[in-house]
Amino acid sequence: MSTRQHRHYSTEFKLQVVKAYLDGEGSLKVLARRCEITHTLILFWLDKHRRGALTDEVDLEEKVRESDAKIAALE
């Protein structure tokens, strides 16, 4: 049984992939192969984008929360 490692992608990268799809630069599967990710991950990002949950502001808020949690753990 293999274990998968979770990779983290920047909001900028996610938005680039979403924009490429919306601009017709390729199908989900073509873009997924090109970016070495799954097409279902692109679908997830598209859904977040449509709901307004994939923005630089949301990314910054998440980073602040993660930093606060790390600081609290160290204290």
Stockholm file with secondary structure:
# STOCKHOLM 1.0

chainA/1-75         MSTRQHRHYSTEFKLQVVKAYLDGEGSLKVLARRCEITHTLILFWLDKHRRGALTDEVDLEEKVRESDAKIAALE
#=GR chainA/1-75 SS CCCCCCCCCCHHHHHHHHHHHHTTSSCHHHHHHHHTSCHHHHHHHHHHHHTTCCSHHHHHHHHHHHHHHHHHHHC
#=GC SS_cons        CCCCCCCCCCHHHHHHHHHHHHTTSSCHHHHHHHHTSCHHHHHHHHHHHHTTCCSHHHHHHHHHHHHHHHHHHHC
//
